[in-house]
Amino acid sequence: MSFTRTVAEHRDAILAVTATLRPVRVSITDAWGRTTAEPVVATLEIPAFDNSAMDGYAVRAGDGAVPRTVVADIPAGVAPGARIGPGEAARIMTGAPLPVGADAIVPHEQTAEPFRDVAPGSLIHLHAEPTPGAHIRGRGDDVSVGDVVVAAGERLGALQRSAAAAAGAASVLVRPAPRVVVIASGDELVAPGAPVGPGQIPESNGLLLDGLVRGADAVVTELIRVGDDPAVLRRVLARIEADAPDAIVLTGGASVGAYEVVREVLEPTGVQFLTVAMQPGKPQGHGAIGGIPVFCLPGNPVSVAVSFEAFVRPALLQMQGRRDVLRPVVCLRVSNGWRTPPAREQFMPVAIDRSDPAAWTVRPATAGGSGSHRAGALALAEAWAVVPASVDEVAAGDAVDVMLVT
């Protein structure tokens, strides 16, 4: 068997023709999971004013440890403007603005009086002399106006969206979520939960791809099952083309055998079918119909999962303008070895043993290894061990690259 491309060559060829979607402006509340198309720049300082980092008392440190007379009560949310003088203090809550004249906060635990009972006019006794600047958050000491709080090409997750909002962003320019149509082909497929007749199997690749697409911050707009009738597939594709999604992903019917309906229909249109030096996932197809990117994946579930990770996910992330389109990879030791296929890069579903925090190890998720048909094994996989084509066997104790997916 001669292979047309390596995994990296096929991925690079796909990314070379994958266009980035046009940006749109959305409110910060609607930006979850989107990718920034330009830097998010602070329009507010963080903090916006000097404020207290503790519940306690705002004081003048230079007055020493003498008792203080409480002259003000400052909750969070009030406008700045309170003032203290020599020998005075203000009871202050976390986040409240520092009164004029104060240069330190004394936590209430460092005073003798019960904090809740103290009111203006009360006298408080300090356990120690205050330190200048103690427990004060200075204006702008986190972010200044004009600072970049989220770079272009970054995903707006919980932390990034919060930072953008805190810095004053009301809206952000982002790439939209790619709209993906998934087509599962095969006469043997029945809907999940439907009665299974002789020679039939539940169609699970659609749900698999729906989850993987969601994990790539895209959305499946249609999930379609078709049989092995070329005329039906042509009609389905013509309708989809008119709707102009951002990508079409097909599973099954892409190999060299008989009844390969996807190949029969799409190869004459210019979609390229080839063999990639990988296991599982050798038969692949990629091209476009009506300008819509088309990904033709094998039909076996493990092959679908691996093919998506290797080729489709990076393309969907590139459509969104993501700076990093590949999964993070860590190097871990193997606790149980396995054989590898000759001349093919292997993606082995593995489980991670975290019992020793200083030395995580991996092992095959099941005794069945990387068999492409093992749909049940996918539930046990936490990552993919990626083994180069030049390696004939992975032995216990060897270090392997592990692509984290959960």
N, C-alpha and C positions, 0 to 999 in steps of 0.2 A: 504493500500500500504506500503510495506517495502522497504526501500532504501538501496542500496548496499554500497554507500559511501556518505560522505559529500563532499562539494566542495573542501575543503583543502585536504582531503584524496585522491580524484581523481587527483588533481593537483600534489600532492607529488608523487603519483604512476607514473604519466607521466614523471615528471622530473627525477625520479630515473633511468629511462632507456633512457633518452635523452642524446646522446653523443654530445660533442663539435666538431665542424668542424675543420679540420686541417688548420693551419694558412698558409697564403701566404704573400709574400712581394710585396707591390705595391708602386707606387710613391705617394708622398704626395698630388699631384693634383688629383689622382684617389681614394683617401681614404675617400671621403665624405660618412658619414653614416656607415662606417665600425667600428668594435670594436677592440681596440688594444689587441694584444695577448701578448705583453710585454710592459714595460714602455717605453715611449718616453723620452730620456735623452738628455739634451742640449749639443750640441757641440760648441755652441757660447755663449758668454755673451750677456745679454740684459740689458742696451745698450752695444754696443761693444766698446764704447769710451765715455769720458766725452763730453756732448753736451748741447746745449742750449734748454731750454723748451719754449722760447719765441722769437719772433722777437724783436730785440733790440740791445744792445751794451754789448760786453764783456769788463769788466773793472777790475781794482785792487781796491777792497773795501777800502784798507788802505789809498788810496789817498784822501778820503773824497768826498765832493760835489763840488770840483773845476771843472771848464770846462776841457774837454778832447779833445785832438787832435785825429781824426780818422786816423789810419795808415793802416787799412786793411779792406777788404770787404769779408766776409766769407759766401758763400751760402751753402745750404745742398748738400751733395754729393762730396765735395772736400776732399782730404786727409788731415789729421791733419798735422800741421807744422807751422801755423802762430804764431806770437809772439807779445806781447805788453810789453811796459816798463812803468815807472812812468809817470803819466799824460797822458797816451794814452788810446785809446779804439779801438775796432774793431766792425764795423757794422756786425751783425750776424743774420742769419735766424734760425727758429725753426728746430732742428735736426742737425744743423751744428756743427762740432767739435770745442771744446773750445780751444782758442789759449793759448800757453804757457805763463804763467805769470798772466792770468786772474783767478779770484776766485769769480766772481759775474756777473750776467746778469742784466742790467737795461732795463726794457721794454721800447719800444720807446715812449709809452704814458707818460712816466715819464721824458721826455726831451722836450726842447723848440722847437727844429727844426723839420720841416717836414721830416719824415723818408725816403721817396722816394728820396728826394733831396740831401741827405747827401752822399758825396763821400770822398775817401781818401784825407786828407789835410784839411777837414772841422773841424770846432770847434763846439762841442756840449755842451749844458748847462743842468745840471741835476737838477731836482726839489728837490731832497733829497739825503742824503748820502746813498750809497749802503750798503746792508747787506751781509756779507760774506756767500757764498754758495747759494745766492738767485737765483732761477730759473735755477739751474744747475742739469742736470740728470747725476748722477755719473756712471761710468763704472761698470757694473755688479750689480747695485743696485736693479734690478728686478730679474734676473736669472744669476746664475754662471754656468760655464761648469761643467757637472756632475749632475746638478739638474734634478729631474723628473718633466717634464712639463705636461705630461699626463700619468696617472697611467694605468696599465694593466686592461682590462675589462671595459674601458670607451668608449663611443660612440664619434667618431670624427665628431662633429658638426662644425658649422662655427667658434666658438670661439676656440675650441680645435685644429682644423686643422691650424688655423692662428697662435696660440701659438707655435705649433710644427714647422711650417715653420720658424717663427721668431727665434727659438732656433737652427736652422741649419738643421732640418730633411729634407733629400731629399727623403727618403722612410721610410715606416713603416711596421711592421709585424702585420697583422690583420687577423681576421676571415672573410671568404667570406660570401656574402649574401646567405642565404639558398634559394634553388630553389624549388618552391612549385607548384604542380599540383592541380588544383581545379576541382572537378567533382560535378555537380549539377544533381540530378536524379529526374525523375518523368515524366510520360506521359503527364501531364497537362502543361508542360513548353514549351513556345515558346521564340524565340530570342527577346531581347528588340527591340521594334519598329516594329516587325512583326505583321501581322493581328492576332487578338485574336479570336479564335472560341469558340463555346459553351464548357463550362467546362475547358477552358484553362486560363492561367495567364502568364504574362511576367516573364521571368526568371531574377530575380534581385539579388539573392544570390551570383552569380558569381562576379558581379560588387562590391557587398558589401565586399566579401572576398578579391578581388583584392586590394581594397583600404586599408583594414585592414592589409593585408600582407605587402603592401608597407610601411604602418605606422610602421611596426615592422622591417623595414630595410631589408626585404626579397623581393623576386621577384616571381611573378606568371609566370611560363614558358608556361603553357597551361591552358586554361579555357574550359572545356568540358561539354556539356549537353548530358545526356543519358536518355532513357526512362526506363520502368520497365521490360525490358527483361534481365534476368540474363545472357544469353549467350553473349549479347552485352557488358555488363559490364565486364564480364570475359575477353573478347578479348581486351577491352580498358585497363584494369589493366595489362594484360600480356605485351602489348606494352609499357606502362608507366614503368613497372618494368625493362624492357630492357634498358630504357633511364636513369635509376638510379637517379631520383631527390632526394632531401634531405627530402621531406615530401609530403604526399598526403592528401588532405582535401576533404572529401565528405560531401554533405548536402542532407538530406532527406533519406527515406528508412531505417532508423535505429531504428524504434520503434518496438512494439510487434504486430502490426496489420497485415492484409493481404497485399500483394504486397510490402513488405518491402525488396526491391531488394538488397540494400546494405548489410543488415543483412544476407539475404539468401546466398549471394555470399561469404562474408568475415568471417562469424562466423565459418564455417567449416575449415578455414585456421588458426584459432587460435586467430583472433581478438576478443577481449572481449567486449560484449555489456552488459550494466548495467544501472541501474537507479541511478541518483545522486539527493540528497536532495536539489534541487534548483528550482527556478521559475523565468523566464522560463528556458528551457533547460534540462529537466529531462532525456530524453533518450540520452545516450552517448555511443560511442564505441572508443576503442583505441587498437592498437597493431602494427604489422609490417607485411609486405609482402616482401620477398626477402631482408630483412634487412632495408627496407624503412619504417620510422614511418608513421602510418596511423591514421588519426583523423576522426571519423564518427560523424557528428553533426546532430541535428534535421533539419527539412526542413523549419520551420517558420522563417521569417527574424529576429525578435527580439531574438529568441532563438539562431540563428546563431551568431548574434553580441555578445550576452552574453557568449556563449560557447567559442567563439574565445578569448575574453578577459580573461576568467577564465582559459583556458587550452592551447589553441594553441599559443597565443602570448608569454606566459612565456616559452614555449618549444622552439619557434623560437629564442628568445633572449638567452636562454641557449645554443643553438647550436652555437651562436656567441660569447659565453664566456662572456656575459654581467654580471657585478657584481650585478646589480639590475634587476630582471626580472618581478617585479610586478609594476603596475601603482601606482603613488603617491595617497595617500588617505588623505583627509582633513575632519574635523568634522564641520558640518554646521547645523544650525537650520532649521526646516521645517516650511514653511508658510501655507501649505495646507496638511492636513493629508490624510492617506489612510489605507485600510485594507491590511493585509498580509496573505499569504497562511499558513495553519497549517503545522508545522514540516519541512518547507523548507526555506532555505536561499533565500531571494528575491533580485533581481537586478531590481530596478525601474528606467526607463529612466527619468531623471529630467532636468529641466532648472534651471539656476542659476540667482538669482536676485542680481545684483551688485550695485543697486542704493545707498545703504549705504555702503561705502568702509570699514567701521569698523564692519559691521555685514551682511555679505552675507547670503542669505537664499536660500533654494531650494524648488521646487514644482514639482509634476508630469508634464512631458513634455506635456501630453495630458490628457483629461478626461478619456481616455480608459485605463490608468494605464499601467501595464506591460504585457498586452495581447500579446502573442507570434506572432500573425498574423499581427500586426499593422505596416506594412512596412512604411506607410506614417509618422508615429510618429517618426521614427528614425531621420528624418531630423530636428526635433525640440529638440532632446536630446543633451545636452552638457556634461553629466556625468551620472554615475550610482550610485544611492543610494543603498548601500549594507546593507540589514537588516537581522540580525541573525534569525535563525530558531526559537528561543525561544520567539520572539516578535510577539504578535498577532495583534497589531495595532500601527500605527505611527500617533501620534496626532500633531496638530499645536504646535510649540514651542519645540518639541522634538529635540534632537541632533542626527544626523545620520552620519555614515561614507559615504563619497562621493568619488568615484573613478573618477578622472579627465581623460577625454579622448580627449578633444579638447584644 
